[in-house]
């Protein structure tokens, strides 16, 4: 991974720390979304299927 990070930084002219920060920010956002969804499931909140949402928005295929 270190070698790939070095190559990416060299090819783009950005620092390795820039890419590490970007990756960490994306991970933290995804993790927060996951934990919020899990909490909603545990509270047994109402759910809507993707098919129903597509139908309601007129996006059926």
Beta strands, then each sheet from edge to edge (+ up, - down):
end
